[in-house]
Amino acid sequence: MIKENWQHYLRIIVMANTAYAFLTLIVIGYYFKQLTIWTYIYFPLELTCLTLLITIEWKVIIKKQKYKSI
């Protein structure tokens, strides 16, 4: 089942990662005055990793769709 329809599951993962990134931004904004130097380092790195991961996942989905249409 997953082998045949993995793109659907990957889209769900992309949406979950994107929602997590936005939720992280909201929490950072809410607690901005209480953040420490470590959180100023950690959260941008985490968001950078998430952005890279989301980008790669979307590229895989798009690439697979192109091959599927050929």
Contacts in CASP RR format, 6 or more apart in sequence:
PFRMAT RR
TARGET T0000
AUTHOR 0000-0000-0000
METHOD contacts of the structure
MODEL  1
MIKENWQHYLRIIVMANTAYAFLTLIVIGYYFKQLTIWTYIYFPLELTCL
TLLITIEWKVIIKKQKYKSI
2 9 0 8 1.000
7 61 0 8 1.000
7 64 0 8 1.000
7 65 0 8 1.000
10 57 0 8 1.000
10 60 0 8 1.000
10 61 0 8 1.000
11 61 0 8 1.000
13 57 0 8 1.000
14 54 0 8 1.000
14 57 0 8 1.000
14 58 0 8 1.000
14 61 0 8 1.000
17 50 0 8 1.000
17 53 0 8 1.000
17 54 0 8 1.000
17 57 0 8 1.000
18 54 0 8 1.000
20 50 0 8 1.000
21 47 0 8 1.000
21 50 0 8 1.000
21 51 0 8 1.000
21 54 0 8 1.000
24 43 0 8 1.000
24 46 0 8 1.000
24 47 0 8 1.000
24 50 0 8 1.000
25 47 0 8 1.000
28 35 0 8 1.000
28 39 0 8 1.000
28 43 0 8 1.000
35 43 0 8 1.000
END
